Amino acid sequence: MFIPKQRPWQSPEADVTPKGLYLNRRKIIASGGALALTGLSACEAQSDQDSAASIPTGSRPASGELAHRTTGYQVADPLTPYPAVTGYNNFYEFGIGKDDPARYASALTTAPWSIEVEGHAARTGRFALEDVVDFSNLEERIYRLRCVEAWSMVIPWIGVSLASVLTSFEPTSDARYVQFVTDLDRDEMRGTRFPVLNWPYVEGLRMDEAMNELAFLAVGLYGEVLPNQNGAPIRLVVPWKYGYKSIKSIVKIRFVSGEPETSWNRSAPHEYGFYSNVNPNRAHPRWSQRSERVIGGNVFARRDTEMFNGYSEQVAHMYAGMDLIENH
Ligand code: MTE
């Protein structure tokens, strides 16, 4: 997608970190660069081939590189090192420890994968992932991910806009919200044997939020197929909201007329609202949201949290007139 207008968080295409450079950075890190992050599991060094593999239209590689184009979505901070992005995760279906997903998510079978589409849309039913996402037309977007736990990462995602996928199902005017559901397989997802959350994990967006240009469906990161611990084979990325809205390993999309249930809201409504927009002015009942820990850097590295995680220009208009403390 060509973005004609320069935004504060974008840079010209030429300024975007070249893939070779960040893969090289990854190589440096993998070969002994210190990660000042406790509890990180070491990740294996990946292939360092710089040339994007050419993938035939419609096919989905099981692993390795994903052909993609680079658009101008950029963050003015360094990328979080690959071992941190793939070694420090939240994916409670595999355990509540930050290194549990990297340790156990490989048990999840991600191919074949299908997504069931239900509700207010002209095209509903079960679709193979390859028929939902055009793997010959992927783009890279660098977004900041801000977790409600007050840490953040800068991640180069590969995928497609959520709007392009939702539009293909031809939602009707009754579709005012969209709900997403994560896979639930008690054999493969060891964490779901414990009632940490009311499984399956569910999330939702208002339809205008879902159609916003920033909402993204990721099938890869750092130029490669999405690792299981990051939500393979397909996960949502909603960069102006707390990370828990970015639901992983999606198996169902429901077009609904009323506000859908969401996992964390259902679990602790006074702590987690439906909207969950990043907001430094609303403290979590148990901690401040004014600043965040920068993962992958110096242990003391912090930055001030920005309203809507720095994406106000693209999203603030959707909440005009709303009390964002009340509607947290
Ligand atoms: N999706 C599912 N299905 N299960 C989860 O536990 N955790 C969320 C979100 N998506 C979660 C999930 C939280 S709290 C965050 S911060 C992000 O995933 C973390 O994404 P990452 O591990 O790729 O950084």
py3Dmol code that shows the C-alpha trace and the ligand (Angstrom):
import py3Dmol

protein = """\
ATOM      1  CA  MET A   1       0.000   0.000   0.000  1.00  0.00           C
ATOM      2  CA  PHE A   2       1.341   3.420  -0.909  1.00  0.00           C
ATOM      3  CA  ILE A   3       0.890   5.947   1.870  1.00  0.00           C
ATOM      4  CA  PRO A   4       0.877   9.402   0.376  1.00  0.00           C
ATOM      5  CA  LYS A   5       0.963  11.399   3.602  1.00  0.00           C
ATOM      6  CA  GLN A   6       3.882  11.459   5.982  1.00  0.00           C
ATOM      7  CA  ARG A   7       2.830  10.734   9.568  1.00  0.00           C
ATOM      8  CA  PRO A   8       4.878  11.367  12.712  1.00  0.00           C
ATOM      9  CA  TRP A   9       5.465   7.639  13.170  1.00  0.00           C
ATOM     10  CA  GLN A  10       6.280   7.012   9.532  1.00  0.00           C
ATOM     11  CA  SER A  11       9.467   7.596   7.604  1.00  0.00           C
ATOM     12  CA  PRO A  12      10.169   7.490   3.894  1.00  0.00           C
ATOM     13  CA  GLU A  13      10.445   3.965   2.569  1.00  0.00           C
ATOM     14  CA  ALA A  14      14.214   4.373   2.172  1.00  0.00           C
ATOM     15  CA  ASP A  15      14.584   5.077   5.906  1.00  0.00           C
ATOM     16  CA  VAL A  16      12.902   1.889   7.002  1.00  0.00           C
ATOM     17  CA  THR A  17      15.498  -0.443   8.461  1.00  0.00           C
ATOM     18  CA  PRO A  18      16.601  -2.694   5.609  1.00  0.00           C
ATOM     19  CA  LYS A  19      15.789  -6.315   6.228  1.00  0.00           C
ATOM     20  CA  GLY A  20      19.462  -7.273   5.882  1.00  0.00           C
ATOM     21  CA  LEU A  21      20.345  -4.819   8.599  1.00  0.00           C
ATOM     22  CA  TYR A  22      17.912  -6.070  11.149  1.00  0.00           C
ATOM     23  CA  LEU A  23      18.634  -9.680  10.335  1.00  0.00           C
ATOM     24  CA  ASN A  24      22.284  -8.823  10.854  1.00  0.00           C
ATOM     25  CA  ARG A  25      21.415  -7.195  14.167  1.00  0.00           C
ATOM     26  CA  ARG A  26      19.611 -10.385  15.059  1.00  0.00           C
ATOM     27  CA  LYS A  27      22.696 -12.383  14.147  1.00  0.00           C
ATOM     28  CA  ILE A  28      24.807 -10.194  16.418  1.00  0.00           C
ATOM     29  CA  ILE A  29      22.357 -10.687  19.252  1.00  0.00           C
ATOM     30  CA  ALA A  30      22.135 -14.427  18.675  1.00  0.00           C
ATOM     31  CA  SER A  31      25.891 -14.685  18.709  1.00  0.00           C
ATOM     32  CA  GLY A  32      26.312 -13.261  22.168  1.00  0.00           C
ATOM     33  CA  GLY A  33      24.924  -9.711  22.283  1.00  0.00           C
ATOM     34  CA  ALA A  34      23.657  -9.235  25.813  1.00  0.00           C
ATOM     35  CA  LEU A  35      19.937  -9.045  26.344  1.00  0.00           C
ATOM     36  CA  ALA A  36      19.394  -7.172  29.544  1.00  0.00           C
ATOM     37  CA  LEU A  37      16.182  -9.007  30.212  1.00  0.00           C
ATOM     38  CA  THR A  38      15.740 -11.576  32.890  1.00  0.00           C
ATOM     39  CA  GLY A  39      13.857 -14.777  32.177  1.00  0.00           C
ATOM     40  CA  LEU A  40      14.458 -14.782  28.439  1.00  0.00           C
ATOM     41  CA  SER A  41      14.851 -18.140  26.847  1.00  0.00           C
ATOM     42  CA  ALA A  42      17.605 -18.283  24.293  1.00  0.00           C
ATOM     43  CA  CYS A  43      16.349 -18.475  20.759  1.00  0.00           C
ATOM     44  CA  GLU A  44      18.075 -20.318  18.033  1.00  0.00           C
ATOM     45  CA  ALA A  45      19.766 -18.215  15.422  1.00  0.00           C
ATOM     46  CA  GLN A  46      17.705 -18.248  12.256  1.00  0.00           C
ATOM     47  CA  SER A  47      18.785 -18.344   8.653  1.00  0.00           C
ATOM     48  CA  ASP A  48      20.330 -15.080   7.592  1.00  0.00           C
ATOM     49  CA  GLN A  49      19.432 -15.158   3.930  1.00  0.00           C
ATOM     50  CA  ASP A  50      18.560 -11.641   2.903  1.00  0.00           C
ATOM     51  CA  SER A  51      16.737 -12.317  -0.327  1.00  0.00           C
ATOM     52  CA  ALA A  52      13.005 -12.641   0.203  1.00  0.00           C
ATOM     53  CA  ALA A  53      11.866 -16.062  -0.950  1.00  0.00           C
ATOM     54  CA  SER A  54       9.452 -16.015  -3.824  1.00  0.00           C
ATOM     55  CA  ILE A  55       6.216 -17.652  -2.737  1.00  0.00           C
ATOM     56  CA  PRO A  56       3.736 -18.779  -5.375  1.00  0.00           C
ATOM     57  CA  THR A  57       0.377 -17.039  -5.152  1.00  0.00           C
ATOM     58  CA  GLY A  58      -1.917 -18.678  -2.672  1.00  0.00           C
ATOM     59  CA  SER A  59       0.637 -20.939  -1.024  1.00  0.00           C
ATOM     60  CA  ARG A  60       1.643 -20.639   2.608  1.00  0.00           C
ATOM     61  CA  PRO A  61       5.142 -21.601   3.712  1.00  0.00           C
ATOM     62  CA  ALA A  62       5.293 -23.713   6.858  1.00  0.00           C
ATOM     63  CA  SER A  63       8.359 -21.876   8.072  1.00  0.00           C
ATOM     64  CA  GLY A  64      11.113 -19.539   6.897  1.00  0.00           C
ATOM     65  CA  GLU A  65      10.899 -16.351   4.929  1.00  0.00           C
ATOM     66  CA  LEU A  66       7.741 -14.645   3.729  1.00  0.00           C
ATOM     67  CA  ALA A  67       7.816 -12.535   0.582  1.00  0.00           C
ATOM     68  CA  HIS A  68       6.506  -9.079   1.445  1.00  0.00           C
ATOM     69  CA  ARG A  69       6.739  -5.435   0.530  1.00  0.00           C
ATOM     70  CA  THR A  70       7.752  -2.730   2.954  1.00  0.00           C
ATOM     71  CA  THR A  71       5.338   0.109   3.495  1.00  0.00           C
ATOM     72  CA  GLY A  72       5.995   3.238   5.495  1.00  0.00           C
ATOM     73  CA  TYR A  73       4.630   2.192   8.880  1.00  0.00           C
ATOM     74  CA  GLN A  74       7.550   2.880  11.144  1.00  0.00           C
ATOM     75  CA  VAL A  75       8.444   3.697  14.757  1.00  0.00           C
ATOM     76  CA  ALA A  76      11.210   6.157  15.619  1.00  0.00           C
ATOM     77  CA  ASP A  77      12.892   3.706  18.020  1.00  0.00           C
ATOM     78  CA  PRO A  78      15.060   0.642  17.395  1.00  0.00           C
ATOM     79  CA  LEU A  79      13.412  -2.713  16.775  1.00  0.00           C
ATOM     80  CA  THR A  80      13.146  -4.984  19.787  1.00  0.00           C
ATOM     81  CA  PRO A  81      15.702  -7.792  19.293  1.00  0.00           C
ATOM     82  CA  TYR A  82      14.274 -10.993  17.818  1.00  0.00           C
ATOM     83  CA  PRO A  83      15.071 -13.149  20.874  1.00  0.00           C
ATOM     84  CA  ALA A  84      13.005 -10.816  23.076  1.00  0.00           C
ATOM     85  CA  VAL A  85      10.079 -10.662  20.631  1.00  0.00           C
ATOM     86  CA  THR A  86       9.949 -14.452  20.447  1.00  0.00           C
ATOM     87  CA  GLY A  87      11.148 -15.335  23.948  1.00  0.00           C
ATOM     88  CA  TYR A  88       9.219 -12.974  26.230  1.00  0.00           C
ATOM     89  CA  ASN A  89       5.537 -13.573  25.468  1.00  0.00           C
ATOM     90  CA  ASN A  90       2.030 -13.585  26.839  1.00  0.00           C
ATOM     91  CA  PHE A  91       0.047 -16.548  25.525  1.00  0.00           C
ATOM     92  CA  TYR A  92      -1.762 -17.984  28.523  1.00  0.00           C
ATOM     93  CA  GLU A  93      -2.980 -21.004  26.565  1.00  0.00           C
ATOM     94  CA  PHE A  94       0.600 -22.262  27.024  1.00  0.00           C
ATOM     95  CA  GLY A  95       1.190 -21.072  30.577  1.00  0.00           C
ATOM     96  CA  ILE A  96       1.434 -17.817  32.475  1.00  0.00           C
ATOM     97  CA  GLY A  97       5.251 -17.568  32.536  1.00  0.00           C
ATOM     98  CA  LYS A  98       6.848 -15.232  29.999  1.00  0.00           C
ATOM     99  CA  ASP A  99       8.971 -18.074  28.641  1.00  0.00           C
ATOM    100  CA  ASP A 100       6.196 -20.708  28.646  1.00  0.00           C
ATOM    101  CA  PRO A 101       4.960 -19.836  25.119  1.00  0.00           C
ATOM    102  CA  ALA A 102       8.452 -20.206  23.613  1.00  0.00           C
ATOM    103  CA  ARG A 103       8.832 -23.489  25.451  1.00  0.00           C
ATOM    104  CA  TYR A 104       5.448 -25.081  24.785  1.00  0.00           C
ATOM    105  CA  ALA A 105       3.693 -23.423  21.825  1.00  0.00           C
ATOM    106  CA  SER A 106       5.504 -25.611  19.295  1.00  0.00           C
ATOM    107  CA  ALA A 107       2.909 -28.268  20.256  1.00  0.00           C
ATOM    108  CA  LEU A 108       0.235 -26.325  18.364  1.00  0.00           C
ATOM    109  CA  THR A 109      -0.584 -27.669  14.895  1.00  0.00           C
ATOM    110  CA  THR A 110      -0.882 -24.631  12.621  1.00  0.00           C
ATOM    111  CA  ALA A 111      -1.389 -26.311   9.237  1.00  0.00           C
ATOM    112  CA  PRO A 112      -3.945 -26.957   7.973  1.00  0.00           C
ATOM    113  CA  TRP A 113      -5.734 -24.003   9.570  1.00  0.00           C
ATOM    114  CA  SER A 114      -9.204 -22.692   8.917  1.00  0.00           C
ATOM    115  CA  ILE A 115     -11.257 -19.771  10.157  1.00  0.00           C
ATOM    116  CA  GLU A 116     -14.980 -19.932  10.718  1.00  0.00           C
ATOM    117  CA  VAL A 117     -16.886 -16.774   9.835  1.00  0.00           C
ATOM    118  CA  GLU A 118     -20.287 -16.262  11.467  1.00  0.00           C
ATOM    119  CA  GLY A 119     -22.971 -13.634  11.877  1.00  0.00           C
ATOM    120  CA  HIS A 120     -23.985 -10.554   9.929  1.00  0.00           C
ATOM    121  CA  ALA A 121     -22.108 -11.015   6.660  1.00  0.00           C
ATOM    122  CA  ALA A 122     -22.965 -12.213   3.164  1.00  0.00           C
ATOM    123  CA  ARG A 123     -20.052 -14.697   3.088  1.00  0.00           C
ATOM    124  CA  THR A 124     -20.007 -16.949   6.117  1.00  0.00           C
ATOM    125  CA  GLY A 125     -18.758 -20.493   6.703  1.00  0.00           C
ATOM    126  CA  ARG A 126     -15.384 -22.153   7.139  1.00  0.00           C
ATOM    127  CA  PHE A 127     -12.476 -20.847   5.068  1.00  0.00           C
ATOM    128  CA  ALA A 128      -8.954 -22.190   4.697  1.00  0.00           C
ATOM    129  CA  LEU A 129      -6.410 -19.631   5.941  1.00  0.00           C
ATOM    130  CA  GLU A 130      -4.970 -19.458   2.400  1.00  0.00           C
ATOM    131  CA  ASP A 131      -8.379 -18.275   1.194  1.00  0.00           C
ATOM    132  CA  VAL A 132      -8.591 -15.593   3.873  1.00  0.00           C
ATOM    133  CA  VAL A 133      -5.101 -14.097   3.506  1.00  0.00           C
ATOM    134  CA  ASP A 134      -3.428 -13.426   0.171  1.00  0.00           C
ATOM    135  CA  PHE A 135       0.077 -14.706   0.879  1.00  0.00           C
ATOM    136  CA  SER A 136       1.299 -13.200  -2.386  1.00  0.00           C
ATOM    137  CA  ASN A 137       0.453  -9.708  -1.202  1.00  0.00           C
ATOM    138  CA  LEU A 138       1.887  -9.290   2.288  1.00  0.00           C
ATOM    139  CA  GLU A 139       3.241  -6.084   3.768  1.00  0.00           C
ATOM    140  CA  GLU A 140       5.541  -5.268   6.633  1.00  0.00           C
ATOM    141  CA  ARG A 141       4.496  -2.780   9.306  1.00  0.00           C
ATOM    142  CA  ILE A 142       6.604  -1.747  12.245  1.00  0.00           C
ATOM    143  CA  TYR A 143       4.388  -1.015  15.253  1.00  0.00           C
ATOM    144  CA  ARG A 144       4.942  -0.480  18.937  1.00  0.00           C
ATOM    145  CA  LEU A 145       3.163  -3.103  21.080  1.00  0.00           C
ATOM    146  CA  ARG A 146       2.247  -1.712  24.519  1.00  0.00           C
ATOM    147  CA  CYS A 147       1.240  -4.339  27.051  1.00  0.00           C
ATOM    148  CA  VAL A 148      -1.109  -3.385  29.883  1.00  0.00           C
ATOM    149  CA  GLU A 149       1.649  -4.682  32.199  1.00  0.00           C
ATOM    150  CA  ALA A 150       3.571  -1.464  31.360  1.00  0.00           C
ATOM    151  CA  TRP A 151       6.206  -2.763  28.978  1.00  0.00           C
ATOM    152  CA  SER A 152       6.568  -2.278  25.232  1.00  0.00           C
ATOM    153  CA  MET A 153       8.325  -3.664  22.176  1.00  0.00           C
ATOM    154  CA  VAL A 154       8.838  -2.449  18.602  1.00  0.00           C
ATOM    155  CA  ILE A 155       7.996  -5.287  16.219  1.00  0.00           C
ATOM    156  CA  PRO A 156       8.219  -5.638  12.420  1.00  0.00           C
ATOM    157  CA  TRP A 157       5.027  -7.528  11.614  1.00  0.00           C
ATOM    158  CA  ILE A 158       4.181  -9.124   8.259  1.00  0.00           C
ATOM    159  CA  GLY A 159       0.543  -9.452   7.243  1.00  0.00           C
ATOM    160  CA  VAL A 160      -2.482  -7.757   5.734  1.00  0.00           C
ATOM    161  CA  SER A 161      -4.854  -5.031   6.851  1.00  0.00           C
ATOM    162  CA  LEU A 162      -7.763  -6.315   8.911  1.00  0.00           C
ATOM    163  CA  ALA A 163     -10.126  -4.168   6.825  1.00  0.00           C
ATOM    164  CA  SER A 164      -9.142  -5.987   3.619  1.00  0.00           C
ATOM    165  CA  VAL A 165     -10.007  -9.351   5.168  1.00  0.00           C
ATOM    166  CA  LEU A 166     -13.242  -8.267   6.878  1.00  0.00           C
ATOM    167  CA  THR A 167     -14.498  -6.523   3.736  1.00  0.00           C
ATOM    168  CA  SER A 168     -14.048  -9.730   1.741  1.00  0.00           C
ATOM    169  CA  PHE A 169     -16.767 -11.341   3.902  1.00  0.00           C
ATOM    170  CA  GLU A 170     -19.198  -8.515   2.998  1.00  0.00           C
ATOM    171  CA  PRO A 171     -20.459  -7.593   6.471  1.00  0.00           C
ATOM    172  CA  THR A 172     -23.989  -6.160   6.556  1.00  0.00           C
ATOM    173  CA  SER A 173     -25.097  -2.945   8.316  1.00  0.00           C
ATOM    174  CA  ASP A 174     -26.103  -5.041  11.353  1.00  0.00           C
ATOM    175  CA  ALA A 175     -22.437  -5.876  11.938  1.00  0.00           C
ATOM    176  CA  ARG A 176     -21.599  -3.154  14.466  1.00  0.00           C
ATOM    177  CA  TYR A 177     -18.876  -5.145  16.225  1.00  0.00           C
ATOM    178  CA  VAL A 178     -16.583  -8.021  15.394  1.00  0.00           C
ATOM    179  CA  GLN A 179     -15.490 -10.741  17.797  1.00  0.00           C
ATOM    180  CA  PHE A 180     -12.399 -12.951  17.431  1.00  0.00           C
ATOM    181  CA  VAL A 181     -11.900 -16.350  19.031  1.00  0.00           C
ATOM    182  CA  THR A 182      -8.616 -18.193  19.683  1.00  0.00           C
ATOM    183  CA  ASP A 183      -8.213 -21.909  19.094  1.00  0.00           C
ATOM    184  CA  LEU A 184      -8.939 -24.163  22.082  1.00  0.00           C
ATOM    185  CA  ASP A 185      -7.179 -27.520  22.036  1.00  0.00           C
ATOM    186  CA  ARG A 186      -6.619 -28.901  25.507  1.00  0.00           C
ATOM    187  CA  ASP A 187      -4.113 -31.487  24.257  1.00  0.00           C
ATOM    188  CA  GLU A 188      -1.891 -29.055  22.407  1.00  0.00           C
ATOM    189  CA  MET A 189      -2.420 -26.006  24.635  1.00  0.00           C
ATOM    190  CA  ARG A 190      -1.343 -27.164  28.060  1.00  0.00           C
ATOM    191  CA  GLY A 191      -2.317 -23.902  29.787  1.00  0.00           C
ATOM    192  CA  THR A 192      -5.997 -24.389  28.933  1.00  0.00           C
ATOM    193  CA  ARG A 193      -6.140 -27.317  31.367  1.00  0.00           C
ATOM    194  CA  PHE A 194      -6.150 -24.671  34.113  1.00  0.00           C
ATOM    195  CA  PRO A 195      -8.993 -22.173  34.636  1.00  0.00           C
ATOM    196  CA  VAL A 196      -6.756 -19.104  34.387  1.00  0.00           C
ATOM    197  CA  LEU A 197      -9.255 -17.567  31.974  1.00  0.00           C
ATOM    198  CA  ASN A 198     -12.620 -18.720  30.735  1.00  0.00           C
ATOM    199  CA  TRP A 199     -11.396 -20.438  27.538  1.00  0.00           C
ATOM    200  CA  PRO A 200     -11.420 -19.918  24.633  1.00  0.00           C
ATOM    201  CA  TYR A 201      -9.732 -16.504  24.629  1.00  0.00           C
ATOM    202  CA  VAL A 202     -12.042 -13.990  22.953  1.00  0.00           C
ATOM    203  CA  GLU A 203     -11.599 -10.374  21.907  1.00  0.00           C
ATOM    204  CA  GLY A 204     -13.568  -7.766  20.030  1.00  0.00           C
ATOM    205  CA  LEU A 205     -13.553  -4.419  18.275  1.00  0.00           C
ATOM    206  CA  ARG A 206     -16.183  -1.927  17.244  1.00  0.00           C
ATOM    207  CA  MET A 207     -16.619  -2.132  13.476  1.00  0.00           C
ATOM    208  CA  ASP A 208     -15.079   1.304  12.816  1.00  0.00           C
ATOM    209  CA  GLU A 209     -12.060   0.309  14.919  1.00  0.00           C
ATOM    210  CA  ALA A 210     -11.727  -2.930  12.989  1.00  0.00           C
ATOM    211  CA  MET A 211     -11.834  -1.001   9.698  1.00  0.00           C
ATOM    212  CA  ASN A 212      -9.244   1.553  10.858  1.00  0.00           C
ATOM    213  CA  GLU A 213      -6.149   1.562   8.635  1.00  0.00           C
ATOM    214  CA  LEU A 214      -3.866   0.545  11.532  1.00  0.00           C
ATOM    215  CA  ALA A 215      -5.720  -2.680  12.469  1.00  0.00           C
ATOM    216  CA  PHE A 216      -3.617  -5.533  11.120  1.00  0.00           C
ATOM    217  CA  LEU A 217      -3.657  -9.318  10.838  1.00  0.00           C
ATOM    218  CA  ALA A 218      -0.134 -10.689  11.215  1.00  0.00           C
ATOM    219  CA  VAL A 219       1.081 -13.968   9.737  1.00  0.00           C
ATOM    220  CA  GLY A 220       4.769 -13.211  10.245  1.00  0.00           C
ATOM    221  CA  LEU A 221       7.391 -11.097  11.974  1.00  0.00           C
ATOM    222  CA  TYR A 222      11.008 -10.187  11.253  1.00  0.00           C
ATOM    223  CA  GLY A 223      10.430 -11.298   7.644  1.00  0.00           C
ATOM    224  CA  GLU A 224       9.479 -14.833   8.564  1.00  0.00           C
ATOM    225  CA  VAL A 225       6.470 -17.001   9.309  1.00  0.00           C
ATOM    226  CA  LEU A 226       4.955 -16.118  12.699  1.00  0.00           C
ATOM    227  CA  PRO A 227       6.456 -18.273  15.460  1.00  0.00           C
ATOM    228  CA  ASN A 228       3.812 -20.225  17.386  1.00  0.00           C
ATOM    229  CA  GLN A 229       4.498 -18.309  20.588  1.00  0.00           C
ATOM    230  CA  ASN A 230       3.563 -15.073  18.822  1.00  0.00           C
ATOM    231  CA  GLY A 231       0.162 -16.365  17.699  1.00  0.00           C
ATOM    232  CA  ALA A 232       0.690 -18.524  14.620  1.00  0.00           C
ATOM    233  CA  PRO A 233      -0.647 -18.886  12.111  1.00  0.00           C
ATOM    234  CA  ILE A 234      -2.631 -15.636  12.316  1.00  0.00           C
ATOM    235  CA  ARG A 235      -3.096 -13.019  15.042  1.00  0.00           C
ATOM    236  CA  LEU A 236      -4.542  -9.561  15.388  1.00  0.00           C
ATOM    237  CA  VAL A 237      -2.368  -6.472  15.953  1.00  0.00           C
ATOM    238  CA  VAL A 238      -4.172  -3.361  17.210  1.00  0.00           C
ATOM    239  CA  PRO A 239      -1.307  -0.974  18.024  1.00  0.00           C
ATOM    240  CA  TRP A 240      -3.278   1.808  19.774  1.00  0.00           C
ATOM    241  CA  LYS A 241      -4.764  -0.623  22.312  1.00  0.00           C
ATOM    242  CA  TYR A 242      -3.193  -2.632  25.113  1.00  0.00           C
ATOM    243  CA  GLY A 243      -1.581  -5.819  23.863  1.00  0.00           C
ATOM    244  CA  TYR A 244      -4.276  -8.152  25.167  1.00  0.00           C
ATOM    245  CA  LYS A 245      -6.623  -6.914  22.408  1.00  0.00           C
ATOM    246  CA  SER A 246      -4.168  -8.410  19.874  1.00  0.00           C
ATOM    247  CA  ILE A 247      -5.621 -11.909  20.039  1.00  0.00           C
ATOM    248  CA  LYS A 248      -3.528 -14.834  18.836  1.00  0.00           C
ATOM    249  CA  SER A 249      -4.166 -18.006  16.789  1.00  0.00           C
ATOM    250  CA  ILE A 250      -7.588 -16.937  15.527  1.00  0.00           C
ATOM    251  CA  VAL A 251     -10.071 -19.646  14.506  1.00  0.00           C
ATOM    252  CA  LYS A 252     -13.317 -17.698  14.468  1.00  0.00           C
ATOM    253  CA  ILE A 253     -14.542 -14.272  13.355  1.00  0.00           C
ATOM    254  CA  ARG A 254     -18.086 -13.260  14.324  1.00  0.00           C
ATOM    255  CA  PHE A 255     -19.901 -10.215  12.978  1.00  0.00           C
ATOM    256  CA  VAL A 256     -22.302  -9.182  15.752  1.00  0.00           C
ATOM    257  CA  SER A 257     -24.680  -6.313  16.514  1.00  0.00           C
ATOM    258  CA  GLY A 258     -23.913  -5.858  20.235  1.00  0.00           C
ATOM    259  CA  GLU A 259     -20.675  -5.349  22.159  1.00  0.00           C
ATOM    260  CA  PRO A 260     -19.105  -8.812  22.360  1.00  0.00           C
ATOM    261  CA  GLU A 261     -17.564 -10.433  25.422  1.00  0.00           C
ATOM    262  CA  THR A 262     -13.811 -10.130  25.760  1.00  0.00           C
ATOM    263  CA  SER A 263     -11.663 -12.391  27.928  1.00  0.00           C
ATOM    264  CA  TRP A 264      -9.978  -9.895  30.240  1.00  0.00           C
ATOM    265  CA  ASN A 265     -13.102  -7.800  30.662  1.00  0.00           C
ATOM    266  CA  ARG A 266     -15.026 -10.934  31.593  1.00  0.00           C
ATOM    267  CA  SER A 267     -12.283 -11.921  34.042  1.00  0.00           C
ATOM    268  CA  ALA A 268     -11.756  -8.538  35.800  1.00  0.00           C
ATOM    269  CA  PRO A 269     -14.161  -5.847  34.489  1.00  0.00           C
ATOM    270  CA  HIS A 270     -12.964  -3.136  36.889  1.00  0.00           C
ATOM    271  CA  GLU A 271      -9.406  -3.570  35.602  1.00  0.00           C
ATOM    272  CA  TYR A 272      -9.925  -4.212  31.891  1.00  0.00           C
ATOM    273  CA  GLY A 273     -12.575  -2.493  29.800  1.00  0.00           C
ATOM    274  CA  PHE A 274     -13.844  -3.279  26.321  1.00  0.00           C
ATOM    275  CA  TYR A 275     -11.969  -0.403  24.663  1.00  0.00           C
ATOM    276  CA  SER A 276      -8.561  -0.840  26.312  1.00  0.00           C
ATOM    277  CA  ASN A 277      -7.032   2.109  24.485  1.00  0.00           C
ATOM    278  CA  VAL A 278      -3.511   2.883  25.685  1.00  0.00           C
ATOM    279  CA  ASN A 279      -4.050   5.795  28.071  1.00  0.00           C
ATOM    280  CA  PRO A 280      -1.331   7.178  30.385  1.00  0.00           C
ATOM    281  CA  ASN A 281      -4.008   9.182  32.217  1.00  0.00           C
ATOM    282  CA  ARG A 282      -5.895   6.157  33.496  1.00  0.00           C
ATOM    283  CA  ALA A 283      -3.921   4.114  35.981  1.00  0.00           C
ATOM    284  CA  HIS A 284      -4.542   0.419  36.192  1.00  0.00           C
ATOM    285  CA  PRO A 285      -6.098  -0.116  39.652  1.00  0.00           C
ATOM    286  CA  ARG A 286      -2.810  -1.731  40.728  1.00  0.00           C
ATOM    287  CA  TRP A 287      -0.154   0.300  38.870  1.00  0.00           C
ATOM    288  CA  SER A 288       0.498   3.492  36.937  1.00  0.00           C
ATOM    289  CA  GLN A 289       0.329   3.580  33.152  1.00  0.00           C
ATOM    290  CA  ARG A 290       2.374   6.792  32.835  1.00  0.00           C
ATOM    291  CA  SER A 291       5.517   5.062  31.625  1.00  0.00           C
ATOM    292  CA  GLU A 292       6.632   1.700  30.295  1.00  0.00           C
ATOM    293  CA  ARG A 293       9.664  -0.573  30.405  1.00  0.00           C
ATOM    294  CA  VAL A 294      11.426  -0.905  27.053  1.00  0.00           C
ATOM    295  CA  ILE A 295      11.898  -4.630  26.525  1.00  0.00           C
ATOM    296  CA  GLY A 296      15.171  -5.847  25.070  1.00  0.00           C
ATOM    297  CA  GLY A 297      17.229  -2.841  26.049  1.00  0.00           C
ATOM    298  CA  ASN A 298      18.907  -1.752  29.217  1.00  0.00           C
ATOM    299  CA  VAL A 299      17.035  -3.067  32.291  1.00  0.00           C
ATOM    300  CA  PHE A 300      16.442   0.510  33.369  1.00  0.00           C
ATOM    301  CA  ALA A 301      15.239   1.691  29.942  1.00  0.00           C
ATOM    302  CA  ARG A 302      11.837   3.354  30.232  1.00  0.00           C
ATOM    303  CA  ARG A 303       9.811   5.705  28.078  1.00  0.00           C
ATOM    304  CA  ASP A 304       6.755   7.851  28.694  1.00  0.00           C
ATOM    305  CA  THR A 305       3.586   6.152  27.573  1.00  0.00           C
ATOM    306  CA  GLU A 306       1.795   8.057  24.823  1.00  0.00           C
ATOM    307  CA  MET A 307      -1.957   8.475  24.423  1.00  0.00           C
ATOM    308  CA  PHE A 308      -3.198   5.798  22.022  1.00  0.00           C
ATOM    309  CA  ASN A 309       0.373   4.488  22.071  1.00  0.00           C
ATOM    310  CA  GLY A 310       1.411   7.352  19.767  1.00  0.00           C
ATOM    311  CA  TYR A 311      -1.273   6.745  17.138  1.00  0.00           C
ATOM    312  CA  SER A 312      -3.663   9.605  18.078  1.00  0.00           C
ATOM    313  CA  GLU A 313      -3.674  11.108  14.614  1.00  0.00           C
ATOM    314  CA  GLN A 314      -5.104   7.924  13.125  1.00  0.00           C
ATOM    315  CA  VAL A 315      -7.528   6.895  15.851  1.00  0.00           C
ATOM    316  CA  ALA A 316      -8.522   9.751  18.219  1.00  0.00           C
ATOM    317  CA  HIS A 317     -11.435  10.778  15.978  1.00  0.00           C
ATOM    318  CA  MET A 318     -13.169   7.455  16.664  1.00  0.00           C
ATOM    319  CA  TYR A 319     -13.535   8.375  20.350  1.00  0.00           C
ATOM    320  CA  ALA A 320     -14.553  12.043  20.006  1.00  0.00           C
ATOM    321  CA  GLY A 321     -16.922  12.979  22.821  1.00  0.00           C
ATOM    322  CA  MET A 322     -16.316   9.751  24.757  1.00  0.00           C
ATOM    323  CA  ASP A 323     -15.079   9.741  28.334  1.00  0.00           C
ATOM    324  CA  LEU A 324     -12.033   7.505  27.964  1.00  0.00           C
ATOM    325  CA  ILE A 325     -11.608   7.063  31.717  1.00  0.00           C
ATOM    326  CA  GLU A 326     -15.166   5.763  32.047  1.00  0.00           C
ATOM    327  CA  ASN A 327     -14.918   3.811  28.766  1.00  0.00           C
ATOM    328  CA  HIS A 328     -11.540   2.293  29.525  1.00  0.00           C
TER     329      HIS A 328
END
"""
ligand_1 = """\
24
MTE
N -3.988 -14.026 22.727
C -4.325 -15.184 23.301
N -5.087 -16.052 22.627
N -3.904 -15.523 24.554
C -3.150 -14.660 25.302
O -2.803 -14.981 26.447
N -2.059 -12.465 25.413
C -2.209 -11.064 24.969
C -2.094 -10.944 23.455
N -2.859 -11.969 22.777
C -2.803 -13.402 24.727
C -3.222 -13.137 23.408
C -1.285 -10.162 25.625
S -1.588 -9.825 27.262
C -0.283 -9.558 24.954
S 0.670 -8.339 25.699
C 0.068 -9.944 23.588
O -0.731 -11.015 23.100
C 1.528 -10.370 23.546
O 1.933 -10.662 22.240
P 3.401 -11.219 22.004
O 3.604 -12.369 22.911
O 3.474 -11.579 20.553
O 4.334 -10.067 22.361
"""
view = py3Dmol.view(width=600, height=400)
view.addModel(protein, "pdb")
view.setStyle({"model": 0}, {"cartoon": {"style": "trace"}})
view.addModel(ligand_1, "xyz")
view.setStyle({"model": 1}, {"stick": {}})
view.zoomTo()
view.show()
